[in-house]
Amino acid sequence: MVAELKEKGLSVNEYLEKIGQEYGFHLTDQISLRFTDLKQIDQLLNKVIDQPPAVLSGHTLVSKENLSQSKLMPTPGIRLKYENDIRVIIRPSGTEPKLKCYLEVVAASKNGAESLISQISRH
């Protein structure tokens, strides 16, 4: 692939920029919260499942999916989708006493995606 890009006079970074301009710039982040009491993980996760934030950094909740009720592969957790292509998955770690939060954003520019993920991470 790199050889093909070189033949076309494009670097890998230039090609990725071109893809981002066409499909949006996708950026992910992860936040982990460590607990000493495993009950706290279940309590916090159940609270979010029952009452997820209706607004996240100014973006309205569009849909939610309790992952434990998934037909594909049930697992404890929740998938939240907010307007403007913001996705959040919250689930317990399978190996450590942690609650993990996976963030994904899509924006029209790389800077926009970085700014948005930074705002959400601080929320």
C-alpha positions as CSV (number, residue, x, y, z in Angstrom):
1,M,0.0,0.0,0.0
2,V,2.8,2.4,0.9
3,A,4.4,1.7,-2.5
4,E,1.2,2.4,-4.3
5,L,0.8,5.7,-2.4
6,K,4.4,6.6,-3.3
7,E,3.7,6.0,-6.9
8,K,0.7,8.4,-6.6
9,G,2.9,11.0,-4.9
10,L,1.2,10.7,-1.5
11,S,2.6,10.0,1.9
12,V,0.7,7.8,4.4
13,N,-0.2,10.9,6.4
14,E,-1.5,12.7,3.4
15,Y,-3.6,9.7,2.5
16,L,-5.0,9.5,6.0
17,E,-5.8,13.2,5.9
18,K,-7.7,12.6,2.6
19,I,-9.7,9.8,4.2
20,G,-10.5,12.0,7.2
21,Q,-11.8,14.7,4.9
22,E,-14.1,12.3,3.1
23,Y,-15.4,10.2,6.0
24,G,-14.6,12.4,9.1
25,F,-11.8,12.2,11.6
26,H,-12.3,9.3,14.1
27,L,-10.6,9.6,17.5
28,T,-10.9,7.3,20.5
29,D,-9.8,7.5,24.1
30,Q,-10.2,5.4,27.3
31,I,-10.8,6.3,30.9
32,S,-10.3,3.7,33.6
33,L,-11.5,4.1,37.2
34,R,-9.9,1.8,39.7
35,F,-11.8,0.6,42.8
36,T,-10.9,-1.3,45.9
37,D,-14.5,-2.4,46.5
38,L,-16.0,-4.4,43.6
39,K,-19.5,-3.6,44.8
40,Q,-18.8,0.1,43.9
41,I,-18.2,-0.9,40.2
42,D,-21.6,-2.7,40.0
43,Q,-23.3,0.2,41.8
44,L,-21.9,2.9,39.6
45,L,-22.5,0.9,36.4
46,N,-26.1,0.1,37.4
47,K,-26.6,3.8,38.1
48,V,-25.4,4.8,34.6
49,I,-27.5,2.0,33.0
50,D,-30.6,3.2,34.8
51,Q,-30.0,6.9,34.4
52,P,-27.3,7.7,31.7
53,P,-26.4,11.4,31.4
54,A,-29.0,13.0,29.1
55,V,-26.3,15.5,27.9
56,L,-22.6,15.0,27.6
57,S,-20.5,18.1,27.1
58,G,-23.5,19.8,25.5
59,H,-24.4,16.8,23.3
60,T,-27.8,15.2,23.7
61,L,-28.2,11.5,24.3
62,V,-29.7,9.8,21.2
63,S,-29.8,6.1,22.1
64,K,-28.7,3.7,24.8
65,E,-28.1,-0.1,24.8
66,N,-27.8,-2.3,27.8
67,L,-25.0,-4.6,26.7
68,S,-26.2,-7.3,29.1
69,Q,-29.3,-7.6,27.0
70,S,-27.5,-7.9,23.7
71,K,-28.5,-10.8,21.4
72,L,-25.0,-11.1,20.0
73,M,-22.8,-11.5,23.1
74,P,-24.3,-10.3,26.4
75,T,-21.8,-8.6,28.7
76,P,-22.2,-6.2,31.6
77,G,-22.1,-2.6,30.4
78,I,-23.9,0.1,28.4
79,R,-23.4,1.7,25.0
80,L,-24.4,5.4,24.7
81,K,-24.8,7.4,21.5
82,Y,-24.9,11.2,21.6
83,E,-25.6,13.6,18.8
84,N,-22.7,14.5,16.5
85,D,-21.3,11.0,16.3
86,I,-20.2,10.6,19.9
87,R,-20.2,7.1,21.3
88,V,-19.4,5.9,24.8
89,I,-19.1,2.4,26.1
90,I,-18.9,1.8,29.9
91,R,-18.2,-1.7,31.2
92,P,-16.2,-3.4,34.0
93,S,-12.7,-4.6,33.2
94,G,-12.5,-8.4,32.8
95,T,-9.2,-8.7,34.6
96,E,-8.9,-5.8,37.1
97,P,-11.1,-4.0,39.6
98,K,-11.7,-1.1,37.2
99,L,-14.6,0.5,35.4
100,K,-13.6,1.3,31.8
101,C,-15.1,4.0,29.7
102,Y,-14.3,4.0,25.9
103,L,-14.9,7.2,24.0
104,E,-15.2,7.6,20.2
105,V,-15.9,10.8,18.3
106,V,-16.1,11.7,14.6
107,A,-15.5,15.3,13.5
108,A,-15.0,17.2,10.3
109,S,-11.4,18.1,11.2
110,K,-8.6,16.4,13.2
111,N,-8.4,19.4,15.5
112,G,-12.2,19.2,16.0
113,A,-12.0,15.6,16.9
114,E,-9.1,16.2,19.4
115,S,-11.0,19.1,21.0
116,L,-14.2,17.1,21.3
117,I,-12.5,14.1,22.8
118,S,-10.7,16.4,25.3
119,Q,-14.0,18.0,26.3
120,I,-15.7,14.7,26.9
121,S,-12.7,13.2,28.8
122,R,-12.9,16.1,31.3
123,H,-16.7,15.6,31.7
